[in-house]
Amino acid sequence: MNKAVVLDWDTVSTGDIAKEEIFSPGEMTFYGLTKPEKTAERIGDSEIVLCNKVLITDEIMKACPNIKYIGLFATGFNNIDIKAAKDRGITVCNAGSYSTDAVAQHTFALILQHYSKVSMYREYTESGKWITSPTFSAFPYPMYELAGKTLAVVGFGSIGKAVAKIADAFGMNVIVNTRTKPENSRFEVVSIDDAFRRADIITFHCPLTEATKGAISRERIALMKKDAIIINTSRGPVADEQALADALNSGKIAGAGLDVLEYEPMRKDCPLIGAKNCIITPHVAWAPLETRRRLIGIVNQNIKSFLNGTPENVVNS
């Protein structure tokens, strides 16, 4: 019988997904969250470790020699020392493209908030201002159509493609910046600087690498149209947050919609707190119930495949 531990269940479920939905290979222990100093103790002699963002270093693996498998409730795996796991014969498996539709949907929620001002108009009516309006149609907040606007999609994986498809349905002009020119795509591929220069909306769906870190820079923001907006649902460090805050507060660009920050949870000294025309959501683009259930299904299949000797989604092979 395999002994297993889940280290940060609260990052996956608020109670809407039962623990019983996780495939149990034997004795399984759940922890809501795990602080770094408790990680080794809680893993103990477990052979199977499941986590989302808990840091599992070489030192942790050394202290817990029974570990044979680490399964991630995520696509990213930068919290795991992949080399150390490989050296120790530990299989590490991530969850693949489970959140494509959800992130694409959230991207447009952020875009539509800027262009249609739904929350502002809801507040307007709830405050009673429509009751006292001299006209039947009150539109104090400017709105704009998406049709005909240029959307620059940075990163053209599964999410980027889904976003481009939705934009196309809105009648937008889609341009793409990607490392590898896509096959059978009718969208124009442009340089990153041209993407910033031409976009009415630029949206990021790229992995965090040395090349993409700080891609939303002061220099590139300076290339943008004054009425353009930036959307980031990829990784926080893709943006220079101080440069972005300065651009928003000075009116250099019209707005930003962010689901990710450099430090999460948000810190009190985040320069984007209170920035003008900046919408920030707390890293929830991936979190619809259907999306998390799909994630659980992938995690369960990964465990079963590992136990059957045919592991899937291995990131350290």
Secondary structure, 3 states (H helix, E strand, C coil): CEEEEECCHHHCCCCCCCHHHCCCCEEEEECCCCCHHHHHHHHCCCCEEEECCCCECHHHHHHCCCCCEEEECCCCCCCECHHHHHHCCCEEECCCCCCHHHHHHHHHHHHHHHHHCHHHHHHHHHCCCCCCCCCCCCCCCCCCCCCCCEEEEECCCHHHHHHHHHHHHCCCEEEEECCCCCCCCCCEECCHHHHHHHCCEEEECCCCCCCCCCCECHHHHCCCCCCCEEEECCCHHHECHHHHHHHHHHCCCCEEEECCCCCCCCCCCCCCCCCCCEEECCCCCCCCHHHHHHHHHHHHHHHHHHHCCCCCCECCC
